Structure formats: C-alpha cells, structure tokens
C-alpha cells in the first residue's frame, strides 16, 4: 500500500565495480544489418534484443531493465542475510527488514490462512450502520495509504514551497485511469469487461457467493465510473495550475458538506489549516455519493479496495487472480515474478531506508559519487551556456532562466540520514499484518510533515531504486544509488559512454525544470510565471513541434502517442541529449579526445550508449497501456525521436537528407 502522490515528481523510468580497464559501448549488442541513419533504435542494440527475449515475468527488457532486476538480487541478498538472524534488537533496521522479508517469503503460512487476515476488516465494513461509520472507514483506509475514494497527504505548497501543507487528492479507481471507464475504443471495452470478471472473482475468493459477487462487481464499476467522470484526464493532470486550488479548512464544508472534515483531520493528526484541493469537481462528486449512494453500494466499493490492496499478501489464489488482470492482461507478462523478487520489491517499498545504508555500503563506492558530481557540474554548466545562446529568448527571460538554473540542487546516491522506523511493529507471523503496520507508519510519517517548514533533506525514492526524478517545488534532481549502475553509469566506462547514458539522464532531469510543466515554476520553486508574453508564445510553439512529432509515432495501426501527454518527457530527452553531448565535448577540452574503441569514435560511443541504455523491447500490451497513461514515450521513440532532431548525431553517423533519422529542416524540433 502506498500513498497517492501529486504528479509533480518527474520520473525517469531504469555493482559499480572497482576501477579497472576502461571500456566503450557493447559492440556485440549492435545489429550490423540495421542502418544507424534509418533506425538507430534497431542498430544500437537490436542484436541484444534478438538474443535476449523478454522473460515471461517482465513486460519489457533491455540491459537497463536487466540491471534493475540484478539490483533486486542485491536487495534479496541483503534481506536474506538480515532474515537469517533472529537476535536483532527489536525495532532495529535488521529486525524490521529481516522479519518483514521472512514473513513475506513464508508462502505456506499465507496459503494456510487464505482470506482470514482480511476478513475482520471486510466484516467491519459490512457492519457499517450509518454515514458516520462510513466516514470512519474511509479514514481507516486512508490511514494505510488506500486512496478510496480520496487521500490526504503532504506536499510543498505550490505557492510557498518552503511550507508543507496537506493536499487532498482524487483516487478510488481500480482501472489505470479515467479513460478506461469512459472511452468507446475496443481496447477499453475489453478492459472494462475483464475488470468486472476480475472484481467478481476476487469477491468470490473472499467467500462471497457467485451471484452476489457479480452484483457487487457491477456496483463497484458503476461507482468508480461516476468518480472517473468527475476526474481530470492524464493530460490535464500534467498542468499544475489545474491542481493548484488553495482552500481554507472551513471551505471544505462547502465543497463536501456531507463529510465531517474536522473529525477526519483530527483523527489523522492533521492540523486544521489551509490546504490544496487538487480536484474540486471530484470532491463535489464525492459529496454527492455520500448523500445519494446507498450504504450497501458504499460497502461493496470499500470492501473491494480493502481486498485489492491486500491481495498480494494473501493466499496464492488471490495473488494469481491479481496477476491475471494487472499483470497478464494489462502488461502482457505471462508469468509472475518469483516470490523472492516480489518480497524484495515490497520490502524496499515499505522499509527502503532500513536497507539503504547496507546497499550503499556494498554497491556505491565513493569514487562513483565523485565522478557523478563532476558530470552533474559539467552538464549544469552546459545548460547555462545553452540558455545564454538561445536566439528566441529575450534578455529578461534569460536572466530568470539562469537564476532558476543556479538554484538547482543535485542529490546523488543516498540521503544524509536514513529514516528511523521507530514504533513499527513487524514480526514473522503475518505478511498481511506487516503490510498494514508499515503502511500505517509510512502514512503517519508523511502526515507529520504537514504544517511545518519543508524538510529538504527527504528523498522521494529509496537508495536501491533504479530510477531518478526532478522535483520542481524544491528545484532538485535526484539520482538514487540504484540507477548509478551499469549500463547507466560505470566507473570503468569511457566518459563518452557515461555521458551518453547517465549524462543524458542528468540532462533530461535538469531540462524538466524547463519543460512545459517545470517551466511554470520559478527559481524558488513557486508556481509563478517568469516568462515575458512573447517568450511564452515562442516556448509554446517550440513545444508544439514536439507534440506534432510524437503524434506521428504509432505502436500499431490506428494507435499513436498522445503528443501532449509525452511532451515533458520528450522535451527532456531532446534537451538531455543535446546538453549532455555539449558537456561531454567541453569536458575533454585540455585532455584530448578519448580513444576509438571497437571501431567507434568517442562521438559515436556517446550516441550508441544512449541507444543501448534506452533500448527496451516492450510487450505490445504494455505499449498500449503506456500510450494511454504514461508520460514517457515507448523506448523506440525515446531513442529515435530526439536524435532525429540533432545535427550532431547526423554528422557523427554521416546521415543525409531523406534518411529516416534526419527530420526535414522545417520539421526539426529544438526547445533548449
């Protein structure tokens, strides 16, 4: 169980060895039958994809995803070591992580219990007698991170990011997003039909008779559909202005007068202060449901969300049914991940800082952090140079842009201090109980921040996470140790390879501060317009070029990218590749060029490294889900899209006008 988050953390979606012989790209991964100027994605690592089919339990595969799975093996090794001991001090990191993993791995115990762990909760929901009891149950769900139908969590104020306030956010949907409930295309119709079957099966596993289970499944769907109709779509969710709705605490009773907000906030330990209501229309719909929807329908809805959130810690039939819909149908994976891997992922999600120190000690040496710091410095400087040289931005806006860039903070590897999970009760007796306990602690830990000055030392990801993000409200780029591994980053690789892989990612995250979303925040992280009207129009026009480009990228006939949905990530890739390449060339000044290795010049290594890092083979089912709701384009177009706009790439591989990787001059996009 995890809390819903305001979608303002802009994400990337991926053991450093001791220093030895320096290497370049992976020449064996290259498809020599493909032409770099026709399809660079196929060329850069097509051979690797042909030789390494997607494992049955994965929805995509590449060296990057393989590295992420290797990371989980490292986490497993740490957890196995911790769980082998039972003499840890109670409440210590070793005891918490070790016992959590041991209980999760005890499949026989989970199977013996069946649905028993969650039955008291379901019975409590069934026993609700009035609206007051209903409201108490919503609070209980929220307290363990279940956003049904909303959730209140902490976040910086969009207007005063030095303060942390409550954000009341919409939730409560079991399908991936609102469009799955509303759109008429066949893939959505199919998803709705399968969802109804899935919900009914889960109810049956919990002991509900088949006919009642089907009725309750339809009730759940109809309820969620009404919530979906009142929710923002995925493109609207990318606009922070739409979600900036400062609201005095007293005003909540006008938006949703049927709910006792005072009792909810007091019970949650949240101060009765001004907050942000991210979707007022949704909250008004919630109030209508409170007053007009019969209690029996509310009970079915709440039972479903309690059951769904519990499924993976219950017996194998629940786990398999959950995978059949959320895994097999939605992603195309044909096999569940091994239990140890699922338990390692869950332990990291729930108790990541209890693992973080040991992970960093083993897999992130000081020389790796030092080299990353140097790269970040160079790429930030390259962004400064790029801003100064823009011919479409006037001096006043440039000054604001440079001021914003100067306040960037880079967090690398791990936080200065790790969380102390004081008060969490974890034992080897029940994986379900452990999930409740850690979820409750994590929600309470988040809520403790509300009403206080923003704590800039906190991280939004755990150290073993193979990912990265930009937070516009703190103007920070964050790279956990988990992503700073090959093929993203390798102390034994040439600078060309590191700048081409993690360097482009660094540039990508920096440029998020200047994409269509991040550019709405100023140097202090405030949602504030720092653009002149003329420059704002120029910026929008340059973004439209990227929108138009990605609208033309199809994953199958009739199904193409939503250019507005992927605009921010695509600007990030385009700008990231440009400024990382610029930083790489500048870093070699006074040092001389790096060697040609395996027949590839340093410049070629740079671009091949990006293609090899990004070269995911992705199941079609996952691509369809991505097209609908993921702000990241599919891998092929994350490689070919930005590079087809870059003269430096075309010169490096001697591409000519008319080649697929050379967009016509009037269609070439350049934002930063």
NORDA-V479759 format. One record per run of one state. SS is the DSSP state (helix for helix, strand for strand, loop for the rest). FROM is the first residue (numbers start at 1). TO is the last residue. If there is no record, write none. Layout:
((SS	FROM	TO) (SS	FROM	TO))
This chain:
((loop	1	8) (strand	9	12) (loop	13	22) (strand	23	23) (loop	24	26) (helix	27	29) (loop	30	39) (helix	40	51) (loop	52	59) (strand	60	61) (loop	62	62) (helix	63	83) (loop	84	92) (helix	93	105) (loop	106	106) (helix	107	113) (loop	114	115) (helix	116	126) (loop	127	130) (helix	131	143) (loop	144	149) (strand	150	156) (loop	157	162) (strand	163	170) (loop	171	178) (helix	179	182) (loop	183	185) (helix	186	205) (loop	206	209) (helix	210	229) (loop	230	235) (helix	236	238) (loop	239	245) (strand	246	247) (loop	248	248) (helix	249	255) (loop	256	260) (helix	261	268) (loop	269	274) (strand	275	277) (loop	278	279) (helix	280	292) (loop	293	294) (helix	295	313) (loop	314	315) (helix	316	331) (loop	332	338) (helix	339	363) (loop	364	365) (helix	366	389) (loop	390	394) (helix	395	406) (loop	407	408) (strand	409	413) (loop	414	430) (helix	431	447) (loop	448	452) (strand	453	453) (loop	454	467) (strand	468	471) (loop	472	475) (strand	476	480) (helix	481	483) (loop	484	492) (strand	493	493) (loop	494	494) (helix	495	514) (loop	515	517) (helix	518	520) (strand	521	521) (loop	522	526) (strand	527	527) (loop	528	532) (helix	533	551) (loop	552	553) (strand	554	556) (loop	557	558) (strand	559	560) (loop	561	566) (helix	567	587) (loop	588	596) (strand	597	597) (loop	598	599) (strand	600	600) (loop	601	601) (helix	602	613) (loop	614	616) (strand	617	618) (loop	619	619) (helix	620	629) (loop	630	634) (helix	635	643) (loop	644	646) (helix	647	652) (loop	653	664) (helix	665	667) (loop	668	672))
